[in-house]
Amino acid sequence: MTLSVFDIFKVGVGPSSSHTMGPMRAAREFVLGLKRDGLLLETEQIAVRLYGSLALTGAGHGTDRAVLAGLEGAEPESVDPDSIEPLLQRIRSTGRIKLLGEHEIAFDEPMALLFMYHERLPRHSNGMRFTALAANRRVLREEDYYSIGGGFVVRGDEVEAPETSAHKAPPYPFGSGAELLALCKENGLELFEVMLANERTWATDEQIRTKLLHIWHVMQACVERGFRQTGVLPGVLKVRRRAPKLYRMLTESTEEKPLDVMDWVNAYALAVNEENAAGGRVVTAPTNGAAGIVPAVLHFYRRFYRDSSDDGVIRFMLTAAAIGMLYKKNASISGAEMGCMGEVGVACSMAAAGLVSALHGTNEQIENAAEIGMEHNLGLTCDPVAGLVQIPCIERNAMGSVKAINAARLAMRGDGTHKVSLDQVIATMRQTGADMSTIYKETSQGGLAVNVPEC
């Protein structure tokens, strides 16, 4: 496996890794390709078609906004979230767009950005087709892209995303949980040490540590901003932020209550996913829809364990990423393919494993925690009301965070032996996702999305 921890944890913007970050990256990549091949200045029109889940929930997930920003050259990792709205207002008021910020063309958004509600491209539900036209409407280039979850994007028939296939082969490749445990045993390594050794193929220890702690800093900043911001989230549901009030209640209370710890975990998770719903800066962990779980459990570790440290954070993140890689390789981290078990379920599994690793549990206990974290999320549907990453998504992250902590505790109370392996639960997840009706997989055509009034 050639994935890096930094493929799993990526800095981006909300509200969705597959519906916002992926389309933004695809749009930018398409226009960069035009520039590389000397076609940019010939381009007089751009047409974008969104298919499947991107069409059905794209407006609520900000896909149209992401595509326009990407055509202008924005990248999820570096774009200022506050700059997107002014950019969109300029495009929509002038009817013109600056490709990569340097070549201006007319852009009639309703005609050029089409939601193909009743069509789907063959490979994945999150399909996009970009077409560049010359002045005589001659097609200069047409490309299909797929946003396959977690911000990963593939073009046409590519086997995997370019950023993952570009890595040199690491010393300890693994394709299953069993292989990962065997590598650890054969080489006398802890699970995070296998990951660290692999990361050294592409970066120095100092670079790895700096980048991991930067990601942790972004997670902390997201929580802090989520505690400060107040008011109503964007969209027709008019959902009011809850994290700021919960934070005030916890910090202003003069009496410690038995379940305050759980309230803190809830507050951390809500803060992140309310920021995500508002289009703020978050870290895919492994997706935006489930971005609150790993940060919430990491905050729990740092706040409530006396011996916690940055070294523990690094152990946590390396281990969590290893588990996320197994899901991405052997199932999917896309809500459009697996339902919410591919997002919240995977994040819960990752966080449970990461916490056991930070607390110096055994490799077997880590694998057990990861298995517990997913086993009790099997069949979890993705049915966002009004196509917004708000209900049930925000609250679901709080539930997933508490479940991850309990999974870690259950695993550490045992010796690592258990009946159901992580590989078996991943295989079950993959089959469950294949069997699940598409109305429950990020299309807003079933479940809560059709039983809860939008306004």
N, C-alpha and C positions, 0 to 999 in steps of 0.2 A: 504494500500500500504506500502510495507516494504523497498522501495528504500531510499537511503540516498543522500544528496547533493553531497557526495563524490563518489557516483556511477555515477552521471551525469558528474561531473567535475573530470577528471582523467588526471594525467600527463603521457605523453607517447611520442612516436616518430612518425614522418611522414613516408610516405605521407597519410596513410589511417587508420582510426580506425578499420574498418571492414576487410580490406585487408592486413593490416600490423600488428597492435596491436593485433587483435583477433587471427590470425594464430600464432603469436609469443607466445601468452599465451597458446594456445591449444597445440602447440608442446612441450612447457615446462611442461605443466600439464601431457601430455601423458608419458613423460619420468620419471617425478616424481612418477607417478603411478607405473611404472615398478620398480622403486627403492623401493617404500614402500612395494611392494609385493615380493621383493627378486628376481625379474626377470631381473634386469639390467645387471648383470654380465653374464647371459646366452645369452643376446641379441648379435647376430652377424650381423644382418642386420635390417635396418629400411626402410620401404617403405611409401611414402606419396603420396596420390592422391588428387588433387584439382578439385572441380566440379563447374559447373554453372558459376556464375559471377567471382568466385575466379580463375577459369581457363581462362575465356575470357579476363579478365583485370588484372590478377594476376601479370604478368611480369611487366607491367607498374606501378602497385601499390606496387611493391616490396614484393609480397607475398612469392616468393621463398627465398629471402634474410631473411625475417622475420622467416620463418620456420627453416632455417638452424641455425639462431641465437638462436631461442627458443629451439631447440634440444640441443644446447650447454649450455642452462640454462639461457639465457638472459631474462630479464623482461622489458616490455615497460616503467615501472615507474622508473627504476633505471639504465638501460643500457646507457652507454655513446654513443651517436650517432656516434661519431668519431671512436669508436672501432669496429663498425660493418664491415666496408670495409676490414680492415686487417684480421679480423676473416674469412670472406668469401674467401679472397685470399688464406689464409692458407688451408682451406678445399678444395678449387678447385685445388690448386697446388699439394697437397699431396694425394688427393683422400681419406682422412680419416677425421672422425669427432669425437669429444670428447663429448659423451652424458653427459650432466650436468657438462662438464669440467673434468670428472674423468674416464670415461670408453671409450676407443678409439676403433672404429670399422672402417672397410673399408666402404666408401660411394661413390658410382658411381652416381653422381647427375643426369645425364640424364636418368638413369635407375631407380633411387630410388625416384625421385620427378617428378611425372607425372601430366600433365595438361589434364584433361578429358573434352575436349572442347565440346563434343556432349552429355555429360551425366550430370545429376543433381540428387543429393540426395533428398529424398522426402520432407523434412521439410522446407528447405530454400535454396535460390540460392547460399549462401555462405557456401558450405559444404566441409568438409575435412575428409579423412579416413587415419588413421595411423595404420600401421601394424608392429609389432615386430616379428622377426624370429630368431629361434635358429640356431645352426650350421648345423643341418640336414634339414633346411628350414621348420622346424615345427613352426606353428604359436603359439607364446607365448601369444599374445594379439592383438586384433584388435578393434579399437574404432572409432566411427564417432563423429565429432564435428561440430558445426555450429557457425559461427561468425555473430551475429544478429544485429550488428550496435553499434557504440559508444564504441567499445572495449569489449562489452559483449560477452561471449562465453558460449554455453550450450553443454552438452555431450548427444549424442543419443536422448533419449526421455525425458530428463529433462524438467520440466515445465518452469523453469527460471534459470538464471545464479546462481551458488552457492553463489556468493558474495551478491546477493540481497536477497536470501531466508534465509540467516543466521541471519538476523537482528531480534532482539526482536520486538514485536508489539509496535508501538508508541501510544501515547495517542490520537492523532488526525488523524486516518487513513482516506484517501479520495481516491475516484476512479474516480471522475469527477470534472469539474470546478464548477458545481452547488453545489456539496457536499462541496467543498473547501470554497466557498463563504458562505454557510450555517454555516459551522463550525466557520468561522470568526465572523459572525453575532451573533450566539448563545453564543459565549464565549467572545465577546467584544475584539477580537484580530485583529491585522493587519495580512495580509497574511504572511509576513516574520516571524511574531511571532509564527504562527502555525508551520511553518517549523523549527524554532529554538527549540520549545518545543519538536517536534518529534526527532530532532537531540540529544537532551539532554538524550534520552533513551540510546544512545550509547556512549556519550562522555560528558565531562564537558564543560562549557561555554568557559573556557580558551583554551581547546583543539580545540573546534570548530572554535574559532576566529583565533587561530594560523594556523590551516590547511587552512582556507579560505584565509587568507592573504598570505600564502605560494603560493597557487594557483594563486592569483593575482600577486605575485612577479614573478612567472614563466611566466605568460602572458606578464608582462612588459619586462622581460629579452628577451623573444622571439621577441618582437617589436624592442628592442634596437639592437639585433643581426641582425634582418632583415634590419635595417637601415644602418648597417655597411658593410654587405656582398655585394659584387658586382659580376658581371659576368653573366654566362649562367647557367640555371638550368639543372640538369641531364635529359637525354632522347633525343630522336630523334628530338623533336620539336625545340630544341635550343632556348628556351624562355629566353629572357634577363630580369633580375630583374629590376623592375621599382621603388620599394619603396626607394632605396637609392637616386636616382636622385630627386624624388619628395620631399624627406626630405630636401635635400640640397637647392632646390628651395625655400622651405618654410622658412627655417632658415636663408638663406642668403638675402632674400628679405627685402628691407628697407621700403616697402610700404604695408600696410595691405589692402587687397582687400575684397570685400563683401563676396565672396564665399571661402575664405581661410579655414573657419571651415570645409566645405565639403571636401576640399583637404586634410586636416589633417585626417579626418575620413577615406578617401580613403587610405592614406599613412599607417595608422595603420593596416587596414585590409590587404592590399597588403603585408606588411612586414611579418605578421604572416603566411599568406598562401604561400608566397615564401619560408619561412623557412620550412614549412610543406612539400612543394614539393621537397625540398632538403634533406628531411629525418631528419630535426632538431627536437628539443624538443618543443612540443606544449602541449596544454591542450584540451582534448575533450570537446566541448562546443556546442552541445552534441557529435559531431563527429569531426574527423580531417578535412574532406572536407569542413566543415563549421566552422573551429576553429577560424577564424579571426573576426567573427561578434561580439560576446560578448566582446572580448578584445578591439575591435575598439570603441564600444559604451561606455565601461567602461573608456577608455582613454579620450573620448569626455567628459564624465561626470566630470572626475577629472581635466581636463585642462580648461574647459570652464564654469564651474559653481563655482562661488566664494565660496559658502558655502559647496562645496563637501568635503567629509571626508572618512576615512577608515570605519566608521560606515555606511556611505552610500554605500560603496562598498559591505559590508557584507549584507545589506538589498537587494541590487541588486542581488547578487549571490544566496541568499536563495530563493528569489522570482523567479528568472530565472530557478532555478533547479526545483521548484514546477511545473512550466509550462512544462518543459522538461519531468518530470515524467508522466504527463497526456498524452503526445504524445506517450511515450514509452509504457504505459499501454494500451491505447485505439486505437493506430494506429501502428506506427513504426518509429524508427529513422535510418532505414537502407535504403540507396540509392538503394540497390538491390531489395527492396520491394516497396518503395514509390517513387522512382525517387528522384530528388534533393529537392523536397518539404519536404522530410523526413530529409534532412540535412540543407540546407540553409534556407528553409521555417521554420523549427522548430527553428533554431538558431535566425532567425529574430523575431519570436514570443517571444522567451525567452528574448531576449535583449530588446525588446520594453516593456515588462512587468517589467523587472528589472529596466529599467531607470525610469519608472513611480514610482516604489516603492522607489528608491533612492531619488526621488524628492518629496516624501511624498504625492503621489497621493492616492486616495481612493482605496479600494479593487475592487470596481466596475470599476474604471478607469483602473486598472491593467488588469483585465479580458478583458476589451474592447481593450486595446492596444495589448494584446496577440492575440486576435481574428483578429484584423486588420492586424497584422504582417503575419498571415498565409493566410487569405482570398485572399490576392493579390499575393500569391505564389502558389496557387492551380494549379496543372497540370504541375509544373516545372519539366522538364526532367533531367535525369542524363546521359549525353552523352559525356564522356571525350574523347577528341581526342587522339588517340594512346594509350588509356588506362592509360594516365598520369593524375595526379591530378593537372592540370595546365590550360588547355583551355577547357571549360570556367570557371573552378572552382575558380581560383585566383581572377579574375575580379568580378565574381559573389558574392564573399564575400564583396567586396567594395560596390556593389549595394545593397546587403542585409543589410549592416550596415546603409546606408543612409535611406533605407526604414524603418528600425526599429526605427530610431530617429523620422522620420515623423509620424509613427504609434503612438509613445508615445505622440507626440505633439498634434495630432488629438484627442487622447483620453483625454488628460488633458484640452483641450478646451471644452470638454463636461462634462456632469454630471454622466457619467457611463452608462446611459441607451442607448440601441441600439437594433436593430432588430435581428441580427444574434449572437447567443451565441458562446462562445469558444467551448463548447461541440458539437454544430452543425457543426462548421467548422472542428473540429477534425474528426467527423464521415464522413464528406464529403471528407476529405483528405484520410481517410482509403478506402472509396469506390472508389475514383479516382485512388488510387494506385493499387487497385485490377483490375480496368478496363484498366489501362495503359498497352500498349504492352511491353513485356519484352525487346524489342530492345531499349527502352528508360529508362531502369533501370539498369544502371551501367554495361552494357555489351559491350558498344562501337560498337553496331551493327546498330545504327540508329542516326538520328539527325546530329549534327555537326561532330560526329565521322566518318561519312561516306561521308560527304560533304566538309570537309576541308582536303587537302593533308597533309600527315604527314611530308613531307620534301620537 
